[in-house]
Amino acid sequence: MSVAYAESTLWQRLRPVFSGFDPPLLIAIALLAIAGLVTMYSAGFDYRARFSGHARNMLLGLVVLFLAAQISPQRLMSLALPLYTIGVGLLIATAMYGITKKGAQRWLDLGVVVQPGEVLKIAMPLLLAWWFQRREGQLRVMDYLVALALLAVPVGLIVKQPDLGTAILVLSAGLYVIFFAGLSSRLVISILVIGVVAVVALVASEAQICRPDVKWPLLRDYQKHRVCTLLDPSTDPLGKGFHTIQGMIAIGSGGLAGKGYLKGTQTHLEFIPERTTDFIFAAFAEEFGLLGCAALLLGFTFLIIRGLMIAAEAPTLFTRLLAGGITLSLFTYAFVNLGMVSGVLPVVGIPLPFLSYGGTAMLSLGLGLGILMSIAKSRRLIQS
């Protein structure tokens, strides 16, 4: 041990570990984490364990973020294929030996109960970024087809569980990477136009296609009911439409400035279902109103913009694709959750980052943000 190192202070020894962290990203994470703790304290007021559990999960997520930030992008690239293989293997094991709850076989007991689908939220963009990095400079149509095949395997296994929410997140994360890798904008626009036309046709023909005797291909009955309930929640106000109706009532009753912290009647009288998980935004909106919702949306917007800036400034194709895919995955989380709570999208069981209770989701969030930090650090080290 050198004399200089022996005489250095503890901070001087630890400083290299903390140097390079992206301050704007840290600020966005801190503000959203505070919002999550404040909201969980109120939404889980009758369930004290929820607040302490949420704080514990957030602390674990922070530890994962810190550890992931220490892994260099080169090391991440070497982990892409093993992590994807392990994730798909766990999904296959879940299909064979998984735990079934509420009709869904999504969990696997490995001594600790885990949800393997969460692994693919990070493993999928990691693998596809690795694939396109290997093919850099010689991309052809076949390379995109291979990428789609790699994406289809885990998405198909997750849909079969069934877990539509996780499948959407894994699918979107993969598609974002494929898009950033140079997918034709004309193809993307064509798909969007087809999607808009399909939605218009769905709304126009609601009375016919939502009849009980009509079966929808590729979708189970409960998934069909969720879409039909979105189109008209009043058709089943005490059943399938209850979540949507109560969420909209809570959001609307918040008004401009909200009812006040810990004063949400819909929340504390337990009208809002899943008020600490998927529908926690309704509890937030009731107490903080339109102004609070605008502030929360600004927080998520700042986080996403900063992530995209990190992606744009990343030094390699691999880091650009990975940062872009992870960042827009966070956008998908927030967009789908806010949409389903406000009655714009069907209820698919996607948590709101930082606010919703959930250990595995918080760990995957910490891992994704830690990877963003690692990419930001690598850029700073190269510049210095």
Backbone hydrogen bonds, N-H to C=O, Kabsch-Sander energy under -0.5 kcal/mol:
donor,donor_aa,acceptor,acceptor_aa,energy
6,A,2,S,-2.1
7,E,3,V,-1.8
8,S,4,A,-0.7
8,S,5,Y,-0.8
13,R,9,T,-1.6
14,L,10,L,-2.1
15,R,11,W,-2.0
17,V,14,L,-1.2
18,F,14,L,-1.2
19,S,15,R,-2.0
21,F,18,F,-1.3
26,L,22,D,-2.2
27,I,23,P,-2.5
28,A,24,P,-2.2
29,I,25,L,-2.3
30,A,26,L,-2.6
31,L,27,I,-2.5
32,L,28,A,-2.2
33,A,29,I,-2.4
34,I,30,A,-2.3
35,A,31,L,-2.2
36,G,32,L,-2.1
37,L,33,A,-2.2
38,V,34,I,-2.6
39,T,35,A,-2.3
40,M,36,G,-2.3
41,Y,37,L,-2.0
42,S,38,V,-1.2
43,A,39,T,-3.1
44,G,40,M,-2.5
45,F,42,S,-1.7
47,Y,44,G,-1.8
50,R,47,Y,-2.2
51,F,47,Y,-0.7
52,S,48,R,-1.7
53,G,49,A,-2.5
54,H,50,R,-2.5
55,A,51,F,-2.5
56,R,52,S,-2.3
57,N,53,G,-2.7
58,M,54,H,-2.4
59,L,55,A,-2.2
60,L,56,R,-2.5
61,G,57,N,-2.5
62,L,58,M,-2.0
63,V,59,L,-2.1
64,V,60,L,-2.5
65,L,61,G,-2.5
66,F,62,L,-2.6
67,L,63,V,-2.6
68,A,64,V,-2.9
69,A,65,L,-2.0
70,Q,66,F,-0.6
70,Q,67,L,-1.1
71,I,68,A,-1.3
72,S,70,Q,-0.5
76,L,72,S,-2.4
77,M,73,P,-2.3
78,S,74,Q,-1.3
79,L,75,R,-1.0
79,L,76,L,-0.6
80,A,76,L,-0.7
80,A,77,M,-0.7
83,L,79,L,-2.4
84,Y,80,A,-2.2
85,T,81,L,-2.5
86,I,82,P,-2.6
87,G,83,L,-2.4
88,V,84,Y,-2.6
89,G,85,T,-2.4
90,L,86,I,-2.5
91,L,87,G,-1.9
92,I,88,V,-2.2
93,A,89,G,-2.3
94,T,90,L,-2.3
95,A,91,L,-2.0
96,M,92,I,-1.3
97,Y,93,A,-3.6
98,G,94,T,-2.1
99,I,107,W,-3.1
101,K,99,I,-0.5
101,K,104,A,-2.7
104,A,101,K,-2.0
105,Q,161,Q,-2.2
106,R,99,I,-0.6
106,R,104,A,-0.9
107,W,99,I,-1.3
108,L,114,V,-2.7
110,L,108,L,-0.8
110,L,112,V,-1.7
114,V,108,L,-2.7
118,E,115,Q,-2.1
119,V,116,P,-1.0
120,L,116,P,-0.9
121,K,117,G,-0.6
121,K,118,E,-0.9
122,I,118,E,-0.5
122,I,119,V,-1.1
123,A,119,V,-2.6
124,M,120,L,-2.1
126,L,122,I,-1.8
127,L,123,A,-2.5
128,L,124,M,-2.3
129,A,125,P,-2.2
130,W,126,L,-1.9
131,W,127,L,-2.5
132,F,128,L,-2.5
133,Q,129,A,-1.9
134,R,130,W,-1.9
135,R,131,W,-1.3
136,E,133,Q,-1.1
138,Q,135,R,-2.2
143,D,140,R,-0.8
144,Y,140,R,-1.2
145,L,141,V,-2.0
146,V,142,M,-2.3
147,A,143,D,-2.0
148,L,144,Y,-2.3
149,A,145,L,-2.1
150,L,146,V,-2.5
151,L,147,A,-1.8
152,A,148,L,-2.3
153,V,149,A,-1.5
155,V,151,L,-1.6
156,G,152,A,-2.6
157,L,153,V,-1.8
158,I,154,P,-2.4
159,V,155,V,-2.5
160,K,156,G,-1.7
161,Q,157,L,-0.5
161,Q,158,I,-1.0
163,D,158,I,-1.0
165,G,348,V,-0.6
167,A,163,D,-2.2
168,I,164,L,-2.3
169,L,165,G,-1.8
170,V,166,T,-2.7
171,L,167,A,-2.6
172,S,168,I,-2.7
173,A,169,L,-2.2
174,G,170,V,-2.0
175,L,171,L,-2.6
176,Y,172,S,-2.4
177,V,173,A,-1.5
178,I,174,G,-2.2
179,F,175,L,-2.6
180,F,176,Y,-2.6
181,A,177,V,-1.6
182,G,179,F,-1.7
183,L,178,I,-1.0
183,L,179,F,-0.7
188,V,184,S,-1.7
189,I,185,S,-2.7
190,S,186,R,-2.4
191,I,187,L,-2.2
192,L,188,V,-2.3
193,V,189,I,-2.5
194,I,190,S,-2.4
195,G,191,I,-2.3
196,V,192,L,-2.5
197,V,193,V,-2.5
198,A,194,I,-2.4
199,V,195,G,-2.2
200,V,196,V,-2.5
201,A,197,V,-2.5
202,L,198,A,-2.2
203,V,199,V,-2.5
204,A,200,V,-2.4
205,S,201,A,-1.8
206,E,203,V,-1.2
208,Q,205,S,-1.0
209,I,205,S,-2.4
210,C,206,E,-1.8
211,R,208,Q,-1.0
214,V,211,R,-1.9
215,K,213,D,-0.5
219,L,216,W,-1.1
224,K,220,R,-2.2
225,H,221,D,-2.5
226,R,222,Y,-1.5
227,V,223,Q,-1.7
228,C,224,K,-2.5
229,T,225,H,-2.6
230,L,226,R,-1.7
231,L,227,V,-1.7
232,D,228,C,-1.6
235,T,232,D,-1.7
236,D,233,P,-1.6
239,G,236,D,-1.2
241,G,236,D,-2.5
242,F,239,G,-1.4
245,I,241,G,-2.5
246,Q,242,F,-2.6
247,G,243,H,-2.2
248,M,244,T,-2.3
249,I,245,I,-2.2
250,A,246,Q,-2.3
251,I,247,G,-2.3
252,G,248,M,-2.6
253,S,249,I,-2.4
254,G,250,A,-0.8
254,G,251,I,-0.7
255,G,252,G,-1.1
258,G,254,G,-1.9
259,K,286,E,-2.2
260,G,287,E,-1.7
263,K,260,G,-2.0
265,T,263,K,-0.7
268,H,264,G,-2.7
269,L,265,T,-2.1
270,E,267,T,-1.1
271,F,266,Q,-2.1
272,I,266,Q,-1.4
275,R,272,I,-0.7
277,T,274,E,-1.1
279,F,274,E,-2.2
280,I,277,T,-1.3
282,A,279,F,-0.8
283,A,279,F,-0.9
284,F,280,I,-2.2
285,A,281,F,-3.0
286,E,282,A,-2.0
287,E,283,A,-1.5
288,F,284,F,-2.4
289,G,285,A,-2.0
290,L,255,G,-2.1
291,L,256,L,-2.6
292,G,288,F,-1.7
293,C,289,G,-2.3
294,A,290,L,-2.4
295,A,291,L,-2.0
296,L,292,G,-2.4
297,L,293,C,-2.6
298,L,294,A,-2.1
299,G,295,A,-1.9
300,F,296,L,-2.1
301,T,297,L,-2.6
302,F,298,L,-2.7
303,L,299,G,-2.1
304,I,300,F,-2.4
305,I,301,T,-2.8
306,R,302,F,-2.5
307,G,303,L,-2.1
308,L,304,I,-2.3
309,M,305,I,-2.0
310,I,306,R,-2.2
311,A,307,G,-2.0
312,A,308,L,-2.4
313,E,309,M,-1.7
314,A,310,I,-0.5
314,A,311,A,-0.9
320,R,316,T,-2.2
321,L,317,L,-2.7
322,L,318,F,-2.4
323,A,319,T,-2.5
324,G,320,R,-2.3
325,G,321,L,-2.6
326,I,322,L,-2.5
327,T,323,A,-2.3
328,L,324,G,-2.3
329,S,325,G,-1.3
330,L,326,I,-1.6
331,F,327,T,-1.5
332,T,328,L,-2.1
333,Y,329,S,-2.4
334,A,330,L,-2.3
335,F,331,F,-3.1
336,V,332,T,-2.6
337,N,333,Y,-2.2
338,L,334,A,-2.6
339,G,335,F,-2.1
340,M,336,V,-2.5
341,V,337,N,-2.2
342,S,338,L,-1.8
343,G,340,M,-0.6
344,V,339,G,-3.0
345,L,339,G,-1.7
348,V,346,P,-0.6
355,L,352,L,-1.0
355,L,353,P,-0.6
356,S,352,L,-2.6
357,Y,276,T,-2.7
362,M,358,G,-1.6
363,L,359,G,-2.1
364,S,360,T,-2.2
365,L,361,A,-2.0
366,G,362,M,-2.5
367,L,363,L,-2.3
368,G,364,S,-2.3
369,L,365,L,-2.5
370,G,366,G,-2.3
371,I,367,L,-2.1
372,L,368,G,-1.8
373,M,369,L,-2.2
374,S,370,G,-2.4
375,I,371,I,-2.3
376,A,372,L,-2.3
377,K,373,M,-2.7
378,S,374,S,-2.3
379,R,375,I,-1.8
380,R,376,A,-1.9
381,L,377,K,-2.5
382,I,378,S,-1.9
383,Q,379,R,-2.1
384,S,380,R,-1.9
